[in-house]
Amino acid sequence: MALLVVFVSGSGFEDILFQAGLCSSGSIAGLLSGKHNRNWLLHEALSEALERLFEEQYIPEVPEMLVKFAENPPGTVNVEDLLSDASIKAYIEQYNQQFDK
């Protein structure tokens, strides 16, 4: 785990957690060492944030159908219809190409 602490140290990870109110400045060392019980939740939150930044940076145009899907309550839109839409397929393909780069 010491390698993770060295790798993450100075990356801004600690600042993000603190400024987001997910942990106090005193508990960051415990989080990075893996000894804190909220470790998984915090890493999951950072992963989600990085995923959103990736999408905003490299895939700025989201198909309208996907936006409508996200705005509707769960279960009100057929996911099979969404995934069979040509614009959604193109979006997924573009996403995968950018992600692979």
C-alpha distance (Angstrom), angle and dihedral (degrees) to the residues before:
residue distance angle dihedral
M1 . . .
A2 3.80 . .
L3 3.80 88.6 .
L4 3.82 90.2 57.7
V5 3.80 91.0 52.1
V6 3.81 91.0 51.7
F7 3.82 92.2 45.4
V8 3.81 94.5 48.8
S9 3.79 96.7 38.2
G10 3.80 109.8 107.8
S11 3.82 93.6 8.9
G12 3.78 94.4 109.3
F13 3.81 92.9 -109.5
E14 3.80 91.1 117.3
D15 3.80 92.4 49.7
I16 3.79 92.2 50.1
L17 3.80 92.3 52.0
F18 3.78 93.2 46.6
Q19 3.82 96.6 44.6
A20 3.80 91.5 46.3
G21 3.80 88.7 55.3
L22 3.79 92.4 -120.8
C23 3.80 93.6 126.7
S24 3.76 142.4 -1.5
S25 3.78 123.0 -104.7
G26 3.80 89.8 -109.4
S27 3.80 95.2 57.6
I28 3.81 98.3 50.4
A29 3.81 93.5 91.1
G30 3.81 89.8 54.5
L31 3.78 90.8 49.8
L32 3.78 93.3 50.6
S33 3.79 92.8 46.8
G34 3.80 91.0 53.3
K35 3.79 94.2 -119.1
H36 3.79 96.8 110.7
N37 3.80 117.6 93.6
R38 3.84 93.4 -136.8
N39 3.80 93.4 58.2
W40 3.80 96.2 111.2
L41 3.80 94.0 47.6
L42 3.79 93.2 51.5
H43 3.78 95.5 46.2
E44 3.80 89.3 47.6
A45 3.82 90.3 52.2
L46 3.81 91.6 50.3
S47 3.79 91.2 47.3
E48 3.80 90.4 52.6
A49 3.81 91.1 49.0
L50 3.81 91.8 50.7
E51 3.81 90.8 48.0
R52 3.81 90.7 53.2
L53 3.80 91.9 48.0
F54 3.81 89.9 50.2
E55 3.79 91.4 52.4
E56 3.81 93.3 47.1
Q57 3.80 92.4 48.3
Y58 3.79 102.1 42.8
I59 3.79 105.1 22.2
P60 3.80 106.4 35.9
E61 3.81 97.6 160.6
V62 3.79 114.2 71.5
P63 3.81 117.9 -170.5
E64 3.81 113.4 -105.9
M65 3.81 90.8 -125.7
L66 3.82 90.3 59.4
V67 3.81 91.8 49.6
K68 3.81 90.6 51.7
F69 3.81 90.3 48.1
A70 3.81 90.8 53.7
E71 3.80 92.1 48.8
N72 3.82 95.1 52.7
P73 3.80 124.2 82.8
P74 3.82 115.1 -98.4
G75 3.79 114.1 -83.2
T76 3.81 96.4 22.3
V77 3.82 95.7 96.6
N78 3.78 124.6 54.9
V79 3.82 107.5 -119.0
E80 3.83 91.9 -157.8
D81 3.80 89.9 59.2
L82 3.78 90.1 48.4
L83 3.81 93.7 51.1
S84 3.80 93.1 46.7
D85 3.82 92.5 55.3
A86 3.83 112.7 110.3
S87 3.81 94.2 -135.7
I88 3.82 91.3 52.0
K89 3.81 91.5 48.5
A90 3.81 90.1 51.1
Y91 3.81 90.5 48.1
I92 3.81 92.0 51.3
E93 3.80 90.9 47.6
Q94 3.81 91.9 50.0
Y95 3.79 90.4 46.9
N96 3.81 92.4 51.6
Q97 3.81 92.3 47.5
Q98 3.80 92.5 51.6
F99 3.80 92.0 43.9
D100 3.82 91.5 52.2
K101 3.81 90.5 52.7
